[in-house]
Amino acid sequence: MINVRETELLVQAIERQLGRALAPQVRHAFLQMPRHLFVPQYYEQRGNSLSWDLVQANPEKIYRDEALVTQIDGRGIPSSTNSQP
């Protein structure tokens, strides 16, 4: 199920940051692609250290205009992310 409200808020935030509307095809793609299906969980960094907390995804975080760390290597360094929209 697509989180319509969260997706629309994400699109609006991106458009505000750009200072213009997205191209209709791009806007349509954002509104049709449920980002939460690709990020069931992610890591949040604790302060400035290489310590991380594994967090279960929630719509408020998933639909922000930011990259999310999805994998940490053995040294505590991010090795995979879900790209910033």
PDB file of N, CA, C and O in Angstrom:
ATOM      1  N   MET A   1       0.835  -1.184   0.000  1.00  0.00           N
ATOM      2  CA  MET A   1       0.000   0.000   0.000  1.00  0.00           C
ATOM      3  C   MET A   1       0.882   1.251   0.000  1.00  0.00           C
ATOM      4  O   MET A   1       1.810   1.355   0.802  1.00  0.00           O
ATOM      5  N   ILE A   2       0.603   2.169  -0.869  1.00  0.00           N
ATOM      6  CA  ILE A   2       1.367   3.404  -0.968  1.00  0.00           C
ATOM      7  C   ILE A   2       0.900   4.370   0.110  1.00  0.00           C
ATOM      8  O   ILE A   2      -0.300   4.565   0.301  1.00  0.00           O
ATOM      9  N   ASN A   3       1.854   4.974   0.815  1.00  0.00           N
ATOM     10  CA  ASN A   3       1.537   5.986   1.817  1.00  0.00           C
ATOM     11  C   ASN A   3       1.350   7.310   1.102  1.00  0.00           C
ATOM     12  O   ASN A   3       2.295   8.087   0.965  1.00  0.00           O
ATOM     13  N   VAL A   4       0.141   7.569   0.649  1.00  0.00           N
ATOM     14  CA  VAL A   4      -0.148   8.728  -0.179  1.00  0.00           C
ATOM     15  C   VAL A   4       0.199  10.028   0.532  1.00  0.00           C
ATOM     16  O   VAL A   4       0.837  10.903  -0.054  1.00  0.00           O
ATOM     17  N   ARG A   5      -0.208  10.163   1.768  1.00  0.00           N
ATOM     18  CA  ARG A   5       0.041  11.404   2.501  1.00  0.00           C
ATOM     19  C   ARG A   5       1.538  11.673   2.628  1.00  0.00           C
ATOM     20  O   ARG A   5       2.005  12.767   2.314  1.00  0.00           O
ATOM     21  N   GLU A   6       2.289  10.671   3.091  1.00  0.00           N
ATOM     22  CA  GLU A   6       3.721  10.843   3.281  1.00  0.00           C
ATOM     23  C   GLU A   6       4.439  11.095   1.959  1.00  0.00           C
ATOM     24  O   GLU A   6       5.350  11.920   1.888  1.00  0.00           O
ATOM     25  N   THR A   7       4.024  10.383   0.915  1.00  0.00           N
ATOM     26  CA  THR A   7       4.644  10.562  -0.392  1.00  0.00           C
ATOM     27  C   THR A   7       4.382  11.959  -0.927  1.00  0.00           C
ATOM     28  O   THR A   7       5.288  12.593  -1.468  1.00  0.00           O
ATOM     29  N   GLU A   8       3.176  12.442  -0.789  1.00  0.00           N
ATOM     30  CA  GLU A   8       2.832  13.787  -1.251  1.00  0.00           C
ATOM     31  C   GLU A   8       3.630  14.840  -0.475  1.00  0.00           C
ATOM     32  O   GLU A   8       4.106  15.813  -1.060  1.00  0.00           O
ATOM     33  N   LEU A   9       3.775  14.649   0.826  1.00  0.00           N
ATOM     34  CA  LEU A   9       4.567  15.587   1.630  1.00  0.00           C
ATOM     35  C   LEU A   9       6.033  15.582   1.192  1.00  0.00           C
ATOM     36  O   LEU A   9       6.670  16.634   1.152  1.00  0.00           O
ATOM     37  N   LEU A  10       6.568  14.404   0.865  1.00  0.00           N
ATOM     38  CA  LEU A  10       7.941  14.317   0.361  1.00  0.00           C
ATOM     39  C   LEU A  10       8.086  15.079  -0.950  1.00  0.00           C
ATOM     40  O   LEU A  10       9.031  15.851  -1.118  1.00  0.00           O
ATOM     41  N   VAL A  11       7.169  14.871  -1.868  1.00  0.00           N
ATOM     42  CA  VAL A  11       7.208  15.566  -3.154  1.00  0.00           C
ATOM     43  C   VAL A  11       7.126  17.079  -2.944  1.00  0.00           C
ATOM     44  O   VAL A  11       7.864  17.833  -3.577  1.00  0.00           O
ATOM     45  N   GLN A  12       6.255  17.512  -2.081  1.00  0.00           N
ATOM     46  CA  GLN A  12       6.131  18.949  -1.808  1.00  0.00           C
ATOM     47  C   GLN A  12       7.414  19.519  -1.212  1.00  0.00           C
ATOM     48  O   GLN A  12       7.814  20.630  -1.557  1.00  0.00           O
ATOM     49  N   ALA A  13       8.061  18.772  -0.320  1.00  0.00           N
ATOM     50  CA  ALA A  13       9.321  19.228   0.281  1.00  0.00           C
ATOM     51  C   ALA A  13      10.414  19.353  -0.771  1.00  0.00           C
ATOM     52  O   ALA A  13      11.182  20.315  -0.760  1.00  0.00           O
ATOM     53  N   ILE A  14      10.487  18.389  -1.676  1.00  0.00           N
ATOM     54  CA  ILE A  14      11.482  18.441  -2.753  1.00  0.00           C
ATOM     55  C   ILE A  14      11.209  19.643  -3.652  1.00  0.00           C
ATOM     56  O   ILE A  14      12.136  20.353  -4.041  1.00  0.00           O
ATOM     57  N   GLU A  15       9.958  19.867  -3.976  1.00  0.00           N
ATOM     58  CA  GLU A  15       9.605  21.010  -4.839  1.00  0.00           C
ATOM     59  C   GLU A  15       9.914  22.337  -4.151  1.00  0.00           C
ATOM     60  O   GLU A  15      10.375  23.275  -4.801  1.00  0.00           O
ATOM     61  N   ARG A  16       9.668  22.426  -2.857  1.00  0.00           N
ATOM     62  CA  ARG A  16      10.019  23.659  -2.118  1.00  0.00           C
ATOM     63  C   ARG A  16      11.522  23.896  -2.157  1.00  0.00           C
ATOM     64  O   ARG A  16      11.977  25.018  -2.380  1.00  0.00           O
ATOM     65  N   GLN A  17      12.282  22.843  -1.942  1.00  0.00           N
ATOM     66  CA  GLN A  17      13.735  22.964  -1.947  1.00  0.00           C
ATOM     67  C   GLN A  17      14.250  23.386  -3.327  1.00  0.00           C
ATOM     68  O   GLN A  17      15.181  24.185  -3.432  1.00  0.00           O
ATOM     69  N   LEU A  18      13.640  22.845  -4.372  1.00  0.00           N
ATOM     70  CA  LEU A  18      14.037  23.204  -5.737  1.00  0.00           C
ATOM     71  C   LEU A  18      13.538  24.590  -6.139  1.00  0.00           C
ATOM     72  O   LEU A  18      14.121  25.240  -7.007  1.00  0.00           O
ATOM     73  N   GLY A  19      12.462  25.035  -5.506  1.00  0.00           N
ATOM     74  CA  GLY A  19      11.858  26.308  -5.879  1.00  0.00           C
ATOM     75  C   GLY A  19      11.031  26.219  -7.146  1.00  0.00           C
ATOM     76  O   GLY A  19      10.757  27.226  -7.799  1.00  0.00           O
ATOM     77  N   ARG A  20      10.639  25.009  -7.482  1.00  0.00           N
ATOM     78  CA  ARG A  20       9.817  24.788  -8.684  1.00  0.00           C
ATOM     79  C   ARG A  20       9.162  23.414  -8.595  1.00  0.00           C
ATOM     80  O   ARG A  20       9.542  22.570  -7.785  1.00  0.00           O
ATOM     81  N   ALA A  21       8.175  23.222  -9.446  1.00  0.00           N
ATOM     82  CA  ALA A  21       7.503  21.923  -9.500  1.00  0.00           C
ATOM     83  C   ALA A  21       8.384  20.905 -10.218  1.00  0.00           C
ATOM     84  O   ALA A  21       9.146  21.250 -11.121  1.00  0.00           O
ATOM     85  N   LEU A  22       8.268  19.663  -9.807  1.00  0.00           N
ATOM     86  CA  LEU A  22       8.939  18.585 -10.525  1.00  0.00           C
ATOM     87  C   LEU A  22       8.276  18.390 -11.878  1.00  0.00           C
ATOM     88  O   LEU A  22       7.111  18.743 -12.061  1.00  0.00           O
ATOM     89  N   ALA A  23       9.005  17.837 -12.812  1.00  0.00           N
ATOM     90  CA  ALA A  23       8.418  17.480 -14.109  1.00  0.00           C
ATOM     91  C   ALA A  23       7.275  16.500 -13.847  1.00  0.00           C
ATOM     92  O   ALA A  23       7.376  15.668 -12.945  1.00  0.00           O
ATOM     93  N   PRO A  24       6.203  16.584 -14.610  1.00  0.00           N
ATOM     94  CA  PRO A  24       5.055  15.708 -14.363  1.00  0.00           C
ATOM     95  C   PRO A  24       5.411  14.219 -14.291  1.00  0.00           C
ATOM     96  O   PRO A  24       4.869  13.493 -13.458  1.00  0.00           O
ATOM     97  N   GLN A  25       6.315  13.766 -15.158  1.00  0.00           N
ATOM     98  CA  GLN A  25       6.696  12.347 -15.149  1.00  0.00           C
ATOM     99  C   GLN A  25       7.434  11.981 -13.858  1.00  0.00           C
ATOM    100  O   GLN A  25       7.224  10.897 -13.314  1.00  0.00           O
ATOM    101  N   VAL A  26       8.288  12.869 -13.371  1.00  0.00           N
ATOM    102  CA  VAL A  26       9.043  12.620 -12.143  1.00  0.00           C
ATOM    103  C   VAL A  26       8.096  12.641 -10.949  1.00  0.00           C
ATOM    104  O   VAL A  26       8.167  11.778 -10.075  1.00  0.00           O
ATOM    105  N   ARG A  27       7.222  13.617 -10.919  1.00  0.00           N
ATOM    106  CA  ARG A  27       6.243  13.713  -9.824  1.00  0.00           C
ATOM    107  C   ARG A  27       5.385  12.451  -9.778  1.00  0.00           C
ATOM    108  O   ARG A  27       5.140  11.903  -8.703  1.00  0.00           O
ATOM    109  N   HIS A  28       4.935  11.996 -10.929  1.00  0.00           N
ATOM    110  CA  HIS A  28       4.116  10.789 -11.016  1.00  0.00           C
ATOM    111  C   HIS A  28       4.901   9.571 -10.493  1.00  0.00           C
ATOM    112  O   HIS A  28       4.355   8.748  -9.758  1.00  0.00           O
ATOM    113  N   ALA A  29       6.173   9.465 -10.875  1.00  0.00           N
ATOM    114  CA  ALA A  29       6.992   8.335 -10.421  1.00  0.00           C
ATOM    115  C   ALA A  29       7.126   8.340  -8.894  1.00  0.00           C
ATOM    116  O   ALA A  29       6.983   7.294  -8.261  1.00  0.00           O
ATOM    117  N   PHE A  30       7.398   9.504  -8.299  1.00  0.00           N
ATOM    118  CA  PHE A  30       7.497   9.594  -6.844  1.00  0.00           C
ATOM    119  C   PHE A  30       6.189   9.180  -6.188  1.00  0.00           C
ATOM    120  O   PHE A  30       6.197   8.457  -5.191  1.00  0.00           O
ATOM    121  N   LEU A  31       5.076   9.629  -6.733  1.00  0.00           N
ATOM    122  CA  LEU A  31       3.776   9.344  -6.124  1.00  0.00           C
ATOM    123  C   LEU A  31       3.357   7.885  -6.285  1.00  0.00           C
ATOM    124  O   LEU A  31       2.543   7.386  -5.509  1.00  0.00           O
ATOM    125  N   GLN A  32       3.905   7.199  -7.284  1.00  0.00           N
ATOM    126  CA  GLN A  32       3.517   5.806  -7.526  1.00  0.00           C
ATOM    127  C   GLN A  32       4.463   4.785  -6.892  1.00  0.00           C
ATOM    128  O   GLN A  32       4.092   3.621  -6.737  1.00  0.00           O
ATOM    129  N   MET A  33       5.669   5.196  -6.525  1.00  0.00           N
ATOM    130  CA  MET A  33       6.659   4.257  -6.000  1.00  0.00           C
ATOM    131  C   MET A  33       6.690   4.305  -4.478  1.00  0.00           C
ATOM    132  O   MET A  33       7.117   5.310  -3.910  1.00  0.00           O
ATOM    133  N   PRO A  34       6.252   3.257  -3.810  1.00  0.00           N
ATOM    134  CA  PRO A  34       6.225   3.239  -2.348  1.00  0.00           C
ATOM    135  C   PRO A  34       7.621   2.992  -1.761  1.00  0.00           C
ATOM    136  O   PRO A  34       8.090   1.854  -1.735  1.00  0.00           O
ATOM    137  N   ARG A  35       8.268   4.031  -1.301  1.00  0.00           N
ATOM    138  CA  ARG A  35       9.638   3.945  -0.790  1.00  0.00           C
ATOM    139  C   ARG A  35       9.751   2.982   0.399  1.00  0.00           C
ATOM    140  O   ARG A  35      10.784   2.337   0.577  1.00  0.00           O
ATOM    141  N   HIS A  36       8.711   2.886   1.198  1.00  0.00           N
ATOM    142  CA  HIS A  36       8.776   2.039   2.394  1.00  0.00           C
ATOM    143  C   HIS A  36       8.988   0.560   2.070  1.00  0.00           C
ATOM    144  O   HIS A  36       9.467  -0.191   2.919  1.00  0.00           O
ATOM    145  N   LEU A  37       8.641   0.135   0.863  1.00  0.00           N
ATOM    146  CA  LEU A  37       8.848  -1.268   0.489  1.00  0.00           C
ATOM    147  C   LEU A  37      10.330  -1.594   0.328  1.00  0.00           C
ATOM    148  O   LEU A  37      10.724  -2.757   0.421  1.00  0.00           O
ATOM    149  N   PHE A  38      11.144  -0.582   0.088  1.00  0.00           N
ATOM    150  CA  PHE A  38      12.566  -0.780  -0.138  1.00  0.00           C
ATOM    151  C   PHE A  38      13.394  -0.579   1.127  1.00  0.00           C
ATOM    152  O   PHE A  38      14.583  -0.898   1.143  1.00  0.00           O
ATOM    153  N   VAL A  39      12.784  -0.057   2.179  1.00  0.00           N
ATOM    154  CA  VAL A  39      13.518   0.249   3.413  1.00  0.00           C
ATOM    155  C   VAL A  39      12.705  -0.238   4.625  1.00  0.00           C
ATOM    156  O   VAL A  39      12.060   0.565   5.299  1.00  0.00           O
ATOM    157  N   PRO A  40      12.736  -1.543   4.899  1.00  0.00           N
ATOM    158  CA  PRO A  40      11.996  -2.038   6.057  1.00  0.00           C
ATOM    159  C   PRO A  40      12.665  -1.654   7.378  1.00  0.00           C
ATOM    160  O   PRO A  40      12.013  -1.581   8.419  1.00  0.00           O
ATOM    161  N   GLN A  41      13.968  -1.412   7.317  1.00  0.00           N
ATOM    162  CA  GLN A  41      14.722  -0.977   8.491  1.00  0.00           C
ATOM    163  C   GLN A  41      15.951  -0.218   8.009  1.00  0.00           C
ATOM    164  O   GLN A  41      16.344  -0.327   6.848  1.00  0.00           O
ATOM    165  N   TYR A  42      16.550   0.544   8.902  1.00  0.00           N
ATOM    166  CA  TYR A  42      17.726   1.339   8.555  1.00  0.00           C
ATOM    167  C   TYR A  42      18.517   1.597   9.823  1.00  0.00           C
ATOM    168  O   TYR A  42      18.064   1.271  10.920  1.00  0.00           O
ATOM    169  N   TYR A  43      19.685   2.175   9.679  1.00  0.00           N
ATOM    170  CA  TYR A  43      20.544   2.465  10.825  1.00  0.00           C
ATOM    171  C   TYR A  43      20.593   3.965  11.068  1.00  0.00           C
ATOM    172  O   TYR A  43      20.649   4.761  10.130  1.00  0.00           O
ATOM    173  N   GLU A  44      20.573   4.337  12.346  1.00  0.00           N
ATOM    174  CA  GLU A  44      20.757   5.730  12.745  1.00  0.00           C
ATOM    175  C   GLU A  44      22.037   5.808  13.564  1.00  0.00           C
ATOM    176  O   GLU A  44      22.263   5.002  14.467  1.00  0.00           O
ATOM    177  N   GLN A  45      22.868   6.786  13.236  1.00  0.00           N
ATOM    178  CA  GLN A  45      24.129   6.959  13.933  1.00  0.00           C
ATOM    179  C   GLN A  45      23.911   7.580  15.307  1.00  0.00           C
ATOM    180  O   GLN A  45      23.083   8.476  15.471  1.00  0.00           O
ATOM    181  N   ARG A  46      24.662   7.096  16.290  1.00  0.00           N
ATOM    182  CA  ARG A  46      24.621   7.667  17.643  1.00  0.00           C
ATOM    183  C   ARG A  46      25.706   8.734  17.744  1.00  0.00           C
ATOM    184  O   ARG A  46      26.891   8.418  17.854  1.00  0.00           O
ATOM    185  N   GLY A  47      25.302   9.974  17.707  1.00  0.00           N
ATOM    186  CA  GLY A  47      26.253  11.079  17.811  1.00  0.00           C
ATOM    187  C   GLY A  47      27.256  11.077  16.674  1.00  0.00           C
ATOM    188  O   GLY A  47      26.898  10.818  15.525  1.00  0.00           O
ATOM    189  N   ASN A  48      28.519  11.366  16.991  1.00  0.00           N
ATOM    190  CA  ASN A  48      29.575  11.406  15.977  1.00  0.00           C
ATOM    191  C   ASN A  48      30.424  10.148  15.966  1.00  0.00           C
ATOM    192  O   ASN A  48      31.445  10.098  15.279  1.00  0.00           O
ATOM    193  N   SER A  49      30.017   9.129  16.717  1.00  0.00           N
ATOM    194  CA  SER A  49      30.783   7.889  16.788  1.00  0.00           C
ATOM    195  C   SER A  49      30.375   6.952  15.654  1.00  0.00           C
ATOM    196  O   SER A  49      29.448   7.240  14.897  1.00  0.00           O
ATOM    197  N   LEU A  50      31.076   5.835  15.552  1.00  0.00           N
ATOM    198  CA  LEU A  50      30.692   4.825  14.576  1.00  0.00           C
ATOM    199  C   LEU A  50      29.817   3.765  15.253  1.00  0.00           C
ATOM    200  O   LEU A  50      29.959   2.567  15.009  1.00  0.00           O
ATOM    201  N   SER A  51      28.917   4.237  16.102  1.00  0.00           N
ATOM    202  CA  SER A  51      27.941   3.374  16.753  1.00  0.00           C
ATOM    203  C   SER A  51      26.587   3.617  16.099  1.00  0.00           C
ATOM    204  O   SER A  51      26.215   4.756  15.818  1.00  0.00           O
ATOM    205  N   TRP A  52      25.867   2.545  15.863  1.00  0.00           N
ATOM    206  CA  TRP A  52      24.621   2.628  15.111  1.00  0.00           C
ATOM    207  C   TRP A  52      23.503   1.882  15.810  1.00  0.00           C
ATOM    208  O   TRP A  52      23.741   0.872  16.473  1.00  0.00           O
ATOM    209  N   ASP A  53      22.283   2.377  15.664  1.00  0.00           N
ATOM    210  CA  ASP A  53      21.085   1.701  16.147  1.00  0.00           C
ATOM    211  C   ASP A  53      20.288   1.233  14.940  1.00  0.00           C
ATOM    212  O   ASP A  53      20.066   1.999  14.003  1.00  0.00           O
ATOM    213  N   LEU A  54      19.858  -0.022  14.961  1.00  0.00           N
ATOM    214  CA  LEU A  54      18.987  -0.540  13.917  1.00  0.00           C
ATOM    215  C   LEU A  54      17.565  -0.115  14.246  1.00  0.00           C
ATOM    216  O   LEU A  54      17.068  -0.383  15.340  1.00  0.00           O
ATOM    217  N   VAL A  55      16.912   0.546  13.302  1.00  0.00           N
ATOM    218  CA  VAL A  55      15.583   1.120  13.525  1.00  0.00           C
ATOM    219  C   VAL A  55      14.590   0.502  12.539  1.00  0.00           C
ATOM    220  O   VAL A  55      14.875   0.386  11.347  1.00  0.00           O
ATOM    221  N   GLN A  56      13.431   0.111  13.047  1.00  0.00           N
ATOM    222  CA  GLN A  56      12.370  -0.355  12.164  1.00  0.00           C
ATOM    223  C   GLN A  56      11.777   0.857  11.443  1.00  0.00           C
ATOM    224  O   GLN A  56      11.549   1.900  12.056  1.00  0.00           O
ATOM    225  N   ALA A  57      11.537   0.717  10.179  1.00  0.00           N
ATOM    226  CA  ALA A  57      11.057   1.832   9.359  1.00  0.00           C
ATOM    227  C   ALA A  57       9.716   2.352   9.861  1.00  0.00           C
ATOM    228  O   ALA A  57       8.864   1.599  10.330  1.00  0.00           O
ATOM    229  N   ASN A  58       9.562   3.669   9.745  1.00  0.00           N
ATOM    230  CA  ASN A  58       8.273   4.301  10.006  1.00  0.00           C
ATOM    231  C   ASN A  58       8.078   5.358   8.920  1.00  0.00           C
ATOM    232  O   ASN A  58       9.053   5.955   8.463  1.00  0.00           O
ATOM    233  N   PRO A  59       6.846   5.597   8.505  1.00  0.00           N
ATOM    234  CA  PRO A  59       6.585   6.507   7.382  1.00  0.00           C
ATOM    235  C   PRO A  59       7.167   7.905   7.559  1.00  0.00           C
ATOM    236  O   PRO A  59       7.622   8.505   6.585  1.00  0.00           O
ATOM    237  N   GLU A  60       7.164   8.436   8.780  1.00  0.00           N
ATOM    238  CA  GLU A  60       7.672   9.789   8.983  1.00  0.00           C
ATOM    239  C   GLU A  60       9.136   9.903   8.601  1.00  0.00           C
ATOM    240  O   GLU A  60       9.554  10.935   8.077  1.00  0.00           O
ATOM    241  N   LYS A  61       9.921   8.870   8.850  1.00  0.00           N
ATOM    242  CA  LYS A  61      11.350   8.897   8.534  1.00  0.00           C
ATOM    243  C   LYS A  61      11.610   8.478   7.083  1.00  0.00           C
ATOM    244  O   LYS A  61      12.411   9.101   6.387  1.00  0.00           O
ATOM    245  N   ILE A  62      10.940   7.438   6.642  1.00  0.00           N
ATOM    246  CA  ILE A  62      11.173   6.898   5.300  1.00  0.00           C
ATOM    247  C   ILE A  62      10.873   7.927   4.216  1.00  0.00           C
ATOM    248  O   ILE A  62      11.557   7.970   3.193  1.00  0.00           O
ATOM    249  N   TYR A  63       9.866   8.745   4.433  1.00  0.00           N
ATOM    250  CA  TYR A  63       9.455   9.689   3.404  1.00  0.00           C
ATOM    251  C   TYR A  63      10.049  11.086   3.604  1.00  0.00           C
ATOM    252  O   TYR A  63       9.445  12.078   3.195  1.00  0.00           O
ATOM    253  N   ARG A  64      11.211  11.170   4.222  1.00  0.00           N
ATOM    254  CA  ARG A  64      11.951  12.435   4.295  1.00  0.00           C
ATOM    255  C   ARG A  64      12.919  12.491   3.126  1.00  0.00           C
ATOM    256  O   ARG A  64      13.268  11.466   2.541  1.00  0.00           O
ATOM    257  N   ASP A  65      13.338  13.674   2.803  1.00  0.00           N
ATOM    258  CA  ASP A  65      14.262  13.875   1.686  1.00  0.00           C
ATOM    259  C   ASP A  65      15.700  13.696   2.170  1.00  0.00           C
ATOM    260  O   ASP A  65      16.479  14.647   2.217  1.00  0.00           O
ATOM    261  N   GLU A  66      16.033  12.454   2.527  1.00  0.00           N
ATOM    262  CA  GLU A  66      17.383  12.152   2.983  1.00  0.00           C
ATOM    263  C   GLU A  66      17.719  10.694   2.700  1.00  0.00           C
ATOM    264  O   GLU A  66      16.836   9.843   2.590  1.00  0.00           O
ATOM    265  N   ALA A  67      19.021  10.424   2.585  1.00  0.00           N
ATOM    266  CA  ALA A  67      19.475   9.043   2.401  1.00  0.00           C
ATOM    267  C   ALA A  67      19.360   8.309   3.735  1.00  0.00           C
ATOM    268  O   ALA A  67      19.479   8.917   4.798  1.00  0.00           O
ATOM    269  N   LEU A  68      19.130   7.010   3.672  1.00  0.00           N
ATOM    270  CA  LEU A  68      19.033   6.184   4.873  1.00  0.00           C
ATOM    271  C   LEU A  68      20.071   5.068   4.779  1.00  0.00           C
ATOM    272  O   LEU A  68      20.156   4.375   3.766  1.00  0.00           O
ATOM    273  N   VAL A  69      20.849   4.902   5.826  1.00  0.00           N
ATOM    274  CA  VAL A  69      21.866   3.846   5.874  1.00  0.00           C
ATOM    275  C   VAL A  69      21.164   2.513   6.079  1.00  0.00           C
ATOM    276  O   VAL A  69      20.418   2.342   7.043  1.00  0.00           O
ATOM    277  N   THR A  70      21.400   1.566   5.175  1.00  0.00           N
ATOM    278  CA  THR A  70      20.721   0.274   5.245  1.00  0.00           C
ATOM    279  C   THR A  70      21.665  -0.881   5.558  1.00  0.00           C
ATOM    280  O   THR A  70      21.218  -1.999   5.817  1.00  0.00           O
ATOM    281  N   GLN A  71      22.978  -0.613   5.534  1.00  0.00           N
ATOM    282  CA  GLN A  71      23.937  -1.667   5.840  1.00  0.00           C
ATOM    283  C   GLN A  71      25.202  -1.047   6.429  1.00  0.00           C
ATOM    284  O   GLN A  71      25.657   0.008   5.987  1.00  0.00           O
ATOM    285  N   ILE A  72      25.760  -1.722   7.433  1.00  0.00           N
ATOM    286  CA  ILE A  72      26.988  -1.292   8.104  1.00  0.00           C
ATOM    287  C   ILE A  72      28.010  -2.419   7.947  1.00  0.00           C
ATOM    288  O   ILE A  72      27.677  -3.591   8.121  1.00  0.00           O
ATOM    289  N   ASP A  73      29.262  -2.060   7.614  1.00  0.00           N
ATOM    290  CA  ASP A  73      30.279  -3.106   7.495  1.00  0.00           C
ATOM    291  C   ASP A  73      30.858  -3.459   8.865  1.00  0.00           C
ATOM    292  O   ASP A  73      30.453  -2.881   9.874  1.00  0.00           O
ATOM    293  N   GLY A  74      31.782  -4.384   8.908  1.00  0.00           N
ATOM    294  CA  GLY A  74      32.359  -4.862  10.153  1.00  0.00           C
ATOM    295  C   GLY A  74      33.116  -3.812  10.937  1.00  0.00           C
ATOM    296  O   GLY A  74      33.351  -3.990  12.132  1.00  0.00           O
ATOM    297  N   ARG A  75      33.505  -2.716  10.293  1.00  0.00           N
ATOM    298  CA  ARG A  75      34.224  -1.637  10.975  1.00  0.00           C
ATOM    299  C   ARG A  75      33.284  -0.548  11.485  1.00  0.00           C
ATOM    300  O   ARG A  75      33.727   0.415  12.110  1.00  0.00           O
ATOM    301  N   GLY A  76      31.976  -0.702  11.215  1.00  0.00           N
ATOM    302  CA  GLY A  76      31.007   0.301  11.650  1.00  0.00           C
ATOM    303  C   GLY A  76      30.820   1.424  10.654  1.00  0.00           C
ATOM    304  O   GLY A  76      30.312   2.490  11.003  1.00  0.00           O
ATOM    305  N   ILE A  77      31.226   1.194   9.415  1.00  0.00           N
ATOM    306  CA  ILE A  77      31.121   2.216   8.366  1.00  0.00           C
ATOM    307  C   ILE A  77      29.967   1.854   7.434  1.00  0.00           C
ATOM    308  O   ILE A  77      29.845   0.697   7.032  1.00  0.00           O
ATOM    309  N   PRO A  78      29.116   2.823   7.082  1.00  0.00           N
ATOM    310  CA  PRO A  78      28.014   2.531   6.163  1.00  0.00           C
ATOM    311  C   PRO A  78      28.534   1.954   4.847  1.00  0.00           C
ATOM    312  O   PRO A  78      29.474   2.481   4.252  1.00  0.00           O
ATOM    313  N   SER A  79      27.912   0.870   4.406  1.00  0.00           N
ATOM    314  CA  SER A  79      28.320   0.241   3.145  1.00  0.00           C
ATOM    315  C   SER A  79      27.184   0.188   2.131  1.00  0.00           C
ATOM    316  O   SER A  79      27.378  -0.246   0.996  1.00  0.00           O
ATOM    317  N   SER A  80      25.991   0.635   2.545  1.00  0.00           N
ATOM    318  CA  SER A  80      24.865   0.690   1.620  1.00  0.00           C
ATOM    319  C   SER A  80      23.837   1.671   2.162  1.00  0.00           C
ATOM    320  O   SER A  80      23.616   1.759   3.370  1.00  0.00           O
ATOM    321  N   THR A  81      23.206   2.412   1.240  1.00  0.00           N
ATOM    322  CA  THR A  81      22.152   3.341   1.628  1.00  0.00           C
ATOM    323  C   THR A  81      21.004   3.267   0.652  1.00  0.00           C
ATOM    324  O   THR A  81      21.149   2.795  -0.476  1.00  0.00           O
ATOM    325  N   ASN A  82      19.861   3.742   1.108  1.00  0.00           N
ATOM    326  CA  ASN A  82      18.743   4.011   0.219  1.00  0.00           C
ATOM    327  C   ASN A  82      18.914   5.473  -0.135  1.00  0.00           C
ATOM    328  O   ASN A  82      18.826   6.337   0.738  1.00  0.00           O
ATOM    329  N   SER A  83      19.152   5.758  -1.382  1.00  0.00           N
ATOM    330  CA  SER A  83      19.515   7.105  -1.816  1.00  0.00           C
ATOM    331  C   SER A  83      18.499   8.160  -1.450  1.00  0.00           C
ATOM    332  O   SER A  83      17.306   7.892  -1.306  1.00  0.00           O
ATOM    333  N   GLN A  84      19.007   9.367  -1.304  1.00  0.00           N
ATOM    334  CA  GLN A  84      18.132  10.522  -1.063  1.00  0.00           C
ATOM    335  C   GLN A  84      17.282  10.729  -2.312  1.00  0.00           C
ATOM    336  O   GLN A  84      17.800  10.714  -3.429  1.00  0.00           O
ATOM    337  N   PRO A  85      15.978  10.922  -2.124  1.00  0.00           N
ATOM    338  CA  PRO A  85      15.110  11.127  -3.289  1.00  0.00           C
ATOM    339  C   PRO A  85      15.549  12.326  -4.098  1.00  0.00           C
ATOM    340  O   PRO A  85      14.931  12.645  -5.113  1.00  0.00           O
TER     341      PRO A  85
END
